[in-house]
């Protein structure tokens, strides 16, 4: 069990020398899920006497669903205690901690920024942006029908994720997670129709919009300056925003997205690497090869050959 910071309870300010940063709670940041992860509340919190001490994640989005039982939540400066059913939304870089009543039943869903690129961006982007624009507590006690639907989606998602075991999660997990975000966006709009964001929450919303813009324009090789201009920011501010939310520069995030697409096409499209380079917006195949080598350590041809050998 890792050393935990001093537990925080409602009314007591956070006072720790450094805020722990994890992938999943208690795990090193390098162990972050590629796309999504879901587990029941009991699986992790019972190991820590039902208390998850304040910490934060970079580049990860979480939804805590408490079906029954109760939770005391810390979300940055917010502190609130509620019985279930309740949904708690945690964007990246938000300090959060939870104290559960023993035996609390629920789920914790964790999504990486890849969820935007591996899903249907045109339909999920708006819901993703709306849900994770700010940390929120969504009290569902007066919406039995909505709570029942969210609970059913969480349970189905948990079952599909568990069925895959140690393998790659099946596409059904992405579909169910998308449906869940749609429901959460509807619930949030009903409960908080006109909630203004604080400066910190506005920054998170800007970062989410940046990810959405990357998804829409990475194949046309927008520059960081173009992304910044569309967001109404300077390039320096956009880089600070990206570093605060993900630990990487804006350019690194754009290159990561382009590299993932290149890897996907090299693996699944039976076309020469030079042809794929043009599809990916590289006019010069030699430049594409140099770019890909910098990102992966291998040329496109050698990367493809290695993947086929493993398969």
LOVEXGU-983688 format. One record per residue (C-alpha): residue in one letter; chain; x, y, z. Coordinates in nm, 3 decimals. Layout:
# residues N
@code A	unit A	xx X	yy Y	zz Z
...
***
This chain:
# residues 311
@code X	unit A	xx 0.000	yy 0.000	zz 0.000
@code X	unit A	xx 0.151	yy 0.336	zz -0.099
@code X	unit A	xx 0.189	yy 0.609	zz 0.157
@code X	unit A	xx -0.125	yy 0.819	zz 0.155
@code X	unit A	xx -0.143	yy 1.192	zz 0.231
@code X	unit A	xx -0.326	yy 1.310	zz 0.539
@code X	unit A	xx -0.697	yy 1.224	zz 0.496
@code X	unit A	xx -0.916	yy 1.521	zz 0.410
@code X	unit A	xx -1.264	yy 1.553	zz 0.552
@code X	unit A	xx -1.530	yy 1.817	zz 0.496
@code X	unit A	xx -1.436	yy 2.147	zz 0.654
@code X	unit A	xx -1.065	yy 2.064	zz 0.689
@code X	unit A	xx -0.833	yy 2.231	zz 0.432
@code X	unit A	xx -0.592	yy 2.021	zz 0.229
@code X	unit A	xx -0.244	yy 2.045	zz 0.379
@code X	unit A	xx 0.005	yy 1.812	zz 0.211
@code X	unit A	xx 0.364	yy 1.878	zz 0.100
@code X	unit A	xx 0.283	yy 1.753	zz -0.249
@code X	unit A	xx -0.033	yy 1.627	zz -0.417
@code X	unit A	xx 0.016	yy 1.266	zz -0.530
@code X	unit A	xx -0.025	yy 1.199	zz -0.901
@code X	unit A	xx -0.139	yy 0.860	zz -1.018
@code X	unit A	xx -0.270	yy 0.681	zz -1.325
@code X	unit A	xx -0.528	yy 0.468	zz -1.147
@code X	unit A	xx -0.519	yy 0.538	zz -0.774
@code X	unit A	xx -0.207	yy 0.390	zz -0.615
@code X	unit A	xx -0.047	yy 0.310	zz -0.953
@code X	unit A	xx 0.241	yy 0.488	zz -1.126
@code X	unit A	xx 0.148	yy 0.740	zz -1.394
@code X	unit A	xx 0.302	yy 0.522	zz -1.664
@code X	unit A	xx 0.034	yy 0.260	zz -1.601
@code X	unit A	xx -0.249	yy 0.476	zz -1.740
@code X	unit A	xx -0.515	yy 0.298	zz -1.943
@code X	unit A	xx -0.476	yy 0.320	zz -2.321
@code X	unit A	xx -0.844	yy 0.397	zz -2.374
@code X	unit A	xx -1.068	yy 0.321	zz -2.080
@code X	unit A	xx -1.081	yy 0.130	zz -1.752
@code X	unit A	xx -1.373	yy 0.051	zz -1.526
@code X	unit A	xx -1.386	yy -0.116	zz -1.187
@code X	unit A	xx -1.635	yy -0.137	zz -0.903
@code X	unit A	xx -1.587	yy 0.092	zz -0.604
@code X	unit A	xx -1.518	yy -0.200	zz -0.371
@code X	unit A	xx -1.225	yy -0.332	zz -0.579
@code X	unit A	xx -0.987	yy -0.050	zz -0.486
@code X	unit A	xx -1.140	yy 0.152	zz -0.202
@code X	unit A	xx -1.179	yy -0.149	zz 0.028
@code X	unit A	xx -0.799	yy -0.188	zz 0.015
@code X	unit A	xx -0.766	yy 0.161	zz 0.164
@code X	unit A	xx -1.035	yy 0.133	zz 0.436
@code X	unit A	xx -1.287	yy 0.292	zz 0.196
@code X	unit A	xx -1.087	yy 0.614	zz 0.178
@code X	unit A	xx -0.921	yy 0.745	zz -0.139
@code X	unit A	xx -0.699	yy 1.032	zz -0.027
@code X	unit A	xx -0.669	yy 1.353	zz -0.233
@code X	unit A	xx -0.470	yy 1.308	zz -0.553
@code X	unit A	xx -0.487	yy 1.404	zz -0.920
@code X	unit A	xx -0.445	yy 1.256	zz -1.267
@code X	unit A	xx -0.295	yy 1.414	zz -1.577
@code X	unit A	xx -0.470	yy 1.348	zz -1.905
@code X	unit A	xx -0.732	yy 1.118	zz -1.751
@code X	unit A	xx -1.106	yy 1.177	zz -1.713
@code X	unit A	xx -1.307	yy 0.997	zz -1.445
@code X	unit A	xx -1.671	yy 0.935	zz -1.358
@code X	unit A	xx -1.756	yy 0.796	zz -1.015
@code X	unit A	xx -2.100	yy 0.637	zz -0.995
@code X	unit A	xx -2.239	yy 0.558	zz -0.649
@code X	unit A	xx -2.546	yy 0.340	zz -0.681
@code X	unit A	xx -2.603	yy 0.285	zz -0.310
@code X	unit A	xx -2.424	yy 0.378	zz 0.008
@code X	unit A	xx -2.273	yy 0.723	zz 0.045
@code X	unit A	xx -1.964	yy 0.926	zz -0.040
@code X	unit A	xx -1.789	yy 1.236	zz 0.094
@code X	unit A	xx -1.608	yy 1.397	zz -0.198
@code X	unit A	xx -1.328	yy 1.652	zz -0.225
@code X	unit A	xx -1.308	yy 1.824	zz -0.567
@code X	unit A	xx -1.048	yy 2.100	zz -0.552
@code X	unit A	xx -1.206	yy 2.350	zz -0.310
@code X	unit A	xx -1.546	yy 2.177	zz -0.310
@code X	unit A	xx -1.646	yy 1.935	zz -0.032
@code X	unit A	xx -1.976	yy 1.754	zz -0.036
@code X	unit A	xx -2.133	yy 1.445	zz 0.123
@code X	unit A	xx -2.420	yy 1.262	zz -0.045
@code X	unit A	xx -2.595	yy 0.926	zz -0.042
@code X	unit A	xx -2.641	yy 0.745	zz -0.371
@code X	unit A	xx -2.746	yy 0.753	zz -0.638
@code X	unit A	xx -2.494	yy 1.020	zz -0.735
@code X	unit A	xx -2.248	yy 1.071	zz -1.022
@code X	unit A	xx -1.924	yy 1.264	zz -0.971
@code X	unit A	xx -1.733	yy 1.397	zz -1.272
@code X	unit A	xx -1.355	yy 1.452	zz -1.240
@code X	unit A	xx -1.164	yy 1.620	zz -1.527
@code X	unit A	xx -0.783	yy 1.595	zz -1.549
@code X	unit A	xx -0.567	yy 1.788	zz -1.300
@code X	unit A	xx -0.852	yy 1.826	zz -1.048
@code X	unit A	xx -0.753	yy 1.730	zz -0.693
@code X	unit A	xx -1.007	yy 1.475	zz -0.572
@code X	unit A	xx -1.053	yy 1.233	zz -0.285
@code X	unit A	xx -1.337	yy 1.017	zz -0.158
@code X	unit A	xx -1.451	yy 0.873	zz 0.174
@code X	unit A	xx -1.704	yy 0.595	zz 0.120
@code X	unit A	xx -1.939	yy 0.436	zz 0.367
@code X	unit A	xx -1.825	yy 0.072	zz 0.398
@code X	unit A	xx -2.013	yy -0.147	zz 0.154
@code X	unit A	xx -2.086	yy 0.134	zz -0.092
@code X	unit A	xx -2.185	yy -0.003	zz -0.432
@code X	unit A	xx -2.080	yy 0.173	zz -0.751
@code X	unit A	xx -1.829	yy 0.207	zz -1.033
@code X	unit A	xx -1.528	yy 0.417	zz -1.130
@code X	unit A	xx -1.484	yy 0.480	zz -1.504
@code X	unit A	xx -1.151	yy 0.621	zz -1.628
@code X	unit A	xx -1.109	yy 0.752	zz -1.984
@code X	unit A	xx -0.788	yy 0.866	zz -2.151
@code X	unit A	xx -0.778	yy 1.142	zz -2.413
@code X	unit A	xx -0.761	yy 0.862	zz -2.673
@code X	unit A	xx -1.130	yy 0.803	zz -2.611
@code X	unit A	xx -1.200	yy 1.101	zz -2.838
@code X	unit A	xx -0.994	yy 0.962	zz -3.125
@code X	unit A	xx -1.103	yy 0.598	zz -3.092
@code X	unit A	xx -1.470	yy 0.688	zz -3.076
@code X	unit A	xx -1.693	yy 0.867	zz -3.324
@code X	unit A	xx -1.564	yy 1.220	zz -3.276
@code X	unit A	xx -1.851	yy 1.390	zz -3.457
@code X	unit A	xx -2.107	yy 1.251	zz -3.212
@code X	unit A	xx -1.914	yy 1.207	zz -2.889
@code X	unit A	xx -1.706	yy 1.524	zz -2.890
@code X	unit A	xx -1.982	yy 1.760	zz -2.779
@code X	unit A	xx -2.099	yy 1.531	zz -2.499
@code X	unit A	xx -1.740	yy 1.472	zz -2.384
@code X	unit A	xx -1.674	yy 1.846	zz -2.374
@code X	unit A	xx -1.997	yy 1.918	zz -2.188
@code X	unit A	xx -1.949	yy 1.649	zz -1.926
@code X	unit A	xx -1.585	yy 1.723	zz -1.847
@code X	unit A	xx -1.590	yy 2.104	zz -1.869
@code X	unit A	xx -1.572	yy 2.118	zz -1.488
@code X	unit A	xx -1.581	yy 1.887	zz -1.185
@code X	unit A	xx -1.940	yy 1.828	zz -1.082
@code X	unit A	xx -2.153	yy 1.634	zz -0.835
@code X	unit A	xx -2.478	yy 1.517	zz -0.996
@code X	unit A	xx -2.736	yy 1.428	zz -0.732
@code X	unit A	xx -2.970	yy 1.170	zz -0.890
@code X	unit A	xx -3.200	yy 1.103	zz -0.594
@code X	unit A	xx -3.492	yy 1.283	zz -0.760
@code X	unit A	xx -3.443	yy 1.116	zz -1.099
@code X	unit A	xx -3.510	yy 0.746	zz -1.052
@code X	unit A	xx -3.543	yy 0.681	zz -1.425
@code X	unit A	xx -3.218	yy 0.860	zz -1.511
@code X	unit A	xx -3.033	yy 0.691	zz -1.225
@code X	unit A	xx -3.159	yy 0.354	zz -1.339
@code X	unit A	xx -3.038	yy 0.412	zz -1.694
@code X	unit A	xx -2.693	yy 0.529	zz -1.581
@code X	unit A	xx -2.665	yy 0.232	zz -1.349
@code X	unit A	xx -2.759	yy -0.011	zz -1.625
@code X	unit A	xx -2.500	yy 0.139	zz -1.861
@code X	unit A	xx -2.229	yy 0.125	zz -1.594
@code X	unit A	xx -2.308	yy -0.239	zz -1.515
@code X	unit A	xx -2.307	yy -0.338	zz -1.883
@code X	unit A	xx -1.982	yy -0.152	zz -1.940
@code X	unit A	xx -1.824	yy -0.320	zz -1.637
@code X	unit A	xx -1.936	yy -0.663	zz -1.759
@code X	unit A	xx -1.799	yy -0.608	zz -2.111
@code X	unit A	xx -1.467	yy -0.480	zz -1.975
@code X	unit A	xx -1.433	yy -0.777	zz -1.738
@code X	unit A	xx -1.522	yy -1.024	zz -2.015
@code X	unit A	xx -1.217	yy -0.909	zz -2.215
@code X	unit A	xx -0.988	yy -0.997	zz -1.922
@code X	unit A	xx -0.628	yy -0.895	zz -1.986
@code X	unit A	xx -0.692	yy -0.851	zz -2.358
@code X	unit A	xx -0.785	yy -0.542	zz -2.555
@code X	unit A	xx -1.130	yy -0.416	zz -2.448
@code X	unit A	xx -1.391	yy -0.499	zz -2.715
@code X	unit A	xx -1.553	yy -0.222	zz -2.924
@code X	unit A	xx -1.869	yy -0.260	zz -2.716
@code X	unit A	xx -1.692	yy -0.086	zz -2.426
@code X	unit A	xx -1.641	yy 0.224	zz -2.640
@code X	unit A	xx -2.004	yy 0.220	zz -2.757
@code X	unit A	xx -2.134	yy 0.183	zz -2.403
@code X	unit A	xx -1.903	yy 0.455	zz -2.272
@code X	unit A	xx -2.027	yy 0.688	zz -2.546
@code X	unit A	xx -2.388	yy 0.615	zz -2.449
@code X	unit A	xx -2.298	yy 0.681	zz -2.086
@code X	unit A	xx -2.148	yy 1.020	zz -2.173
@code X	unit A	xx -2.460	yy 1.114	zz -2.365
@code X	unit A	xx -2.674	yy 1.031	zz -2.062
@code X	unit A	xx -2.444	yy 1.222	zz -1.828
@code X	unit A	xx -2.452	yy 1.525	zz -2.057
@code X	unit A	xx -2.833	yy 1.519	zz -2.048
@code X	unit A	xx -2.839	yy 1.483	zz -1.669
@code X	unit A	xx -2.585	yy 1.761	zz -1.627
@code X	unit A	xx -2.776	yy 1.997	zz -1.855
@code X	unit A	xx -3.091	yy 1.937	zz -1.652
@code X	unit A	xx -2.926	yy 1.980	zz -1.312
@code X	unit A	xx -2.679	yy 2.259	zz -1.399
@code X	unit A	xx -2.819	yy 2.446	zz -1.700
@code X	unit A	xx -2.642	yy 2.777	zz -1.638
@code X	unit A	xx -2.348	yy 2.708	zz -1.408
@code X	unit A	xx -2.060	yy 2.948	zz -1.488
@code X	unit A	xx -1.713	yy 2.797	zz -1.484
@code X	unit A	xx -1.434	yy 2.924	zz -1.264
@code X	unit A	xx -1.103	yy 3.013	zz -1.424
@code X	unit A	xx -0.964	yy 2.666	zz -1.356
@code X	unit A	xx -1.270	yy 2.496	zz -1.501
@code X	unit A	xx -1.260	yy 2.720	zz -1.806
@code X	unit A	xx -0.902	yy 2.606	zz -1.866
@code X	unit A	xx -1.015	yy 2.245	zz -1.854
@code X	unit A	xx -1.291	yy 2.320	zz -2.104
@code X	unit A	xx -1.033	yy 2.486	zz -2.331
@code X	unit A	xx -0.810	yy 2.180	zz -2.313
@code X	unit A	xx -1.099	yy 1.954	zz -2.405
@code X	unit A	xx -1.182	yy 2.181	zz -2.700
@code X	unit A	xx -0.817	yy 2.162	zz -2.803
@code X	unit A	xx -0.836	yy 1.781	zz -2.812
@code X	unit A	xx -1.152	yy 1.805	zz -3.020
@code X	unit A	xx -0.980	yy 2.041	zz -3.264
@code X	unit A	xx -0.682	yy 1.807	zz -3.291
@code X	unit A	xx -0.918	yy 1.526	zz -3.381
@code X	unit A	xx -1.077	yy 1.737	zz -3.653
@code X	unit A	xx -0.759	yy 1.879	zz -3.808
@code X	unit A	xx -0.457	yy 1.658	zz -3.736
@code X	unit A	xx -0.463	yy 1.512	zz -4.090
@code X	unit A	xx -0.431	yy 1.860	zz -4.239
@code X	unit A	xx -0.130	yy 1.926	zz -4.018
@code X	unit A	xx -0.250	yy 2.237	zz -3.844
@code X	unit A	xx 0.028	yy 2.419	zz -3.664
@code X	unit A	xx 0.016	yy 2.487	zz -3.292
@code X	unit A	xx -0.033	yy 2.853	zz -3.382
@code X	unit A	xx -0.349	yy 2.762	zz -3.577
@code X	unit A	xx -0.492	yy 2.568	zz -3.283
@code X	unit A	xx -0.407	yy 2.852	zz -3.049
@code X	unit A	xx -0.569	yy 3.109	zz -3.278
@code X	unit A	xx -0.891	yy 2.906	zz -3.301
@code X	unit A	xx -0.900	yy 2.884	zz -2.921
@code X	unit A	xx -0.823	yy 3.253	zz -2.879
@code X	unit A	xx -0.492	yy 3.182	zz -2.704
@code X	unit A	xx -0.126	yy 3.254	zz -2.763
@code X	unit A	xx 0.091	yy 2.954	zz -2.847
@code X	unit A	xx 0.267	yy 2.995	zz -2.512
@code X	unit A	xx -0.065	yy 2.983	zz -2.324
@code X	unit A	xx -0.179	yy 2.680	zz -2.521
@code X	unit A	xx 0.142	yy 2.499	zz -2.431
@code X	unit A	xx 0.100	yy 2.588	zz -2.064
@code X	unit A	xx -0.257	yy 2.462	zz -2.082
@code X	unit A	xx -0.150	yy 2.133	zz -2.243
@code X	unit A	xx 0.133	yy 2.079	zz -1.996
@code X	unit A	xx -0.092	yy 2.143	zz -1.696
@code X	unit A	xx -0.357	yy 1.897	zz -1.817
@code X	unit A	xx -0.142	yy 1.624	zz -1.973
@code X	unit A	xx 0.223	yy 1.685	zz -1.886
@code X	unit A	xx 0.307	yy 1.725	zz -2.258
@code X	unit A	xx 0.328	yy 2.014	zz -2.502
@code X	unit A	xx 0.055	yy 2.089	zz -2.752
@code X	unit A	xx 0.286	yy 1.981	zz -3.035
@code X	unit A	xx 0.360	yy 1.651	zz -2.863
@code X	unit A	xx -0.013	yy 1.578	zz -2.831
@code X	unit A	xx -0.070	yy 1.655	zz -3.200
@code X	unit A	xx 0.221	yy 1.432	zz -3.299
@code X	unit A	xx 0.095	yy 1.151	zz -3.074
@code X	unit A	xx -0.243	yy 1.160	zz -3.247
@code X	unit A	xx -0.085	yy 1.158	zz -3.593
@code X	unit A	xx 0.144	yy 0.870	zz -3.494
@code X	unit A	xx -0.149	yy 0.664	zz -3.363
@code X	unit A	xx -0.326	yy 0.708	zz -3.694
@code X	unit A	xx -0.013	yy 0.613	zz -3.885
@code X	unit A	xx 0.026	yy 0.297	zz -3.676
@code X	unit A	xx -0.339	yy 0.207	zz -3.725
@code X	unit A	xx -0.317	yy 0.238	zz -4.102
@code X	unit A	xx 0.014	yy 0.056	zz -4.126
@code X	unit A	xx -0.141	yy -0.230	zz -3.932
@code X	unit A	xx -0.480	yy -0.254	zz -4.101
@code X	unit A	xx -0.439	yy -0.103	zz -4.450
@code X	unit A	xx -0.249	yy -0.316	zz -4.702
@code X	unit A	xx -0.090	yy -0.028	zz -4.890
@code X	unit A	xx 0.272	yy 0.081	zz -4.927
@code X	unit A	xx 0.399	yy 0.316	zz -4.659
@code X	unit A	xx 0.458	yy 0.584	zz -4.923
@code X	unit A	xx 0.088	yy 0.579	zz -5.016
@code X	unit A	xx -0.015	yy 0.597	zz -4.654
@code X	unit A	xx 0.217	yy 0.893	zz -4.605
@code X	unit A	xx 0.014	yy 1.091	zz -4.860
@code X	unit A	xx -0.313	yy 0.991	zz -4.693
@code X	unit A	xx -0.171	yy 1.118	zz -4.364
@code X	unit A	xx -0.094	yy 1.459	zz -4.513
@code X	unit A	xx 0.281	yy 1.410	zz -4.576
@code X	unit A	xx 0.376	yy 1.531	zz -4.924
@code X	unit A	xx 0.725	yy 1.386	zz -4.884
@code X	unit A	xx 0.731	yy 1.012	zz -4.793
@code X	unit A	xx 1.091	yy 1.049	zz -4.673
@code X	unit A	xx 0.982	yy 1.313	zz -4.424
@code X	unit A	xx 0.703	yy 1.084	zz -4.305
@code X	unit A	xx 0.957	yy 0.808	zz -4.250
@code X	unit A	xx 1.180	yy 1.039	zz -4.045
@code X	unit A	xx 0.882	yy 1.162	zz -3.843
@code X	unit A	xx 0.763	yy 0.808	zz -3.772
@code X	unit A	xx 1.111	yy 0.695	zz -3.670
@code X	unit A	xx 1.141	yy 0.986	zz -3.425
@code X	unit A	xx 0.809	yy 0.890	zz -3.269
@code X	unit A	xx 0.846	yy 0.512	zz -3.253
@code X	unit A	xx 1.216	yy 0.433	zz -3.296
@code X	unit A	xx 1.146	yy 0.233	zz -3.615
@code X	unit A	xx 1.086	yy 0.307	zz -3.980
@code X	unit A	xx 0.726	yy 0.251	zz -4.100
@code X	unit A	xx 0.829	yy -0.063	zz -4.286
@code X	unit A	xx 1.014	yy -0.212	zz -3.988
@code X	unit A	xx 0.730	yy -0.122	zz -3.750
@code X	unit A	xx 0.478	yy -0.295	zz -3.977
@code X	unit A	xx 0.700	yy -0.601	zz -4.013
@code X	unit A	xx 0.746	yy -0.623	zz -3.635
@code X	unit A	xx 0.371	yy -0.604	zz -3.576
@code X	unit A	xx 0.305	yy -0.877	zz -3.832
@code X	unit A	xx 0.573	yy -1.098	zz -3.677
@code X	unit A	xx 0.409	yy -1.060	zz -3.336
@code X	unit A	xx 0.069	yy -1.141	zz -3.483
***
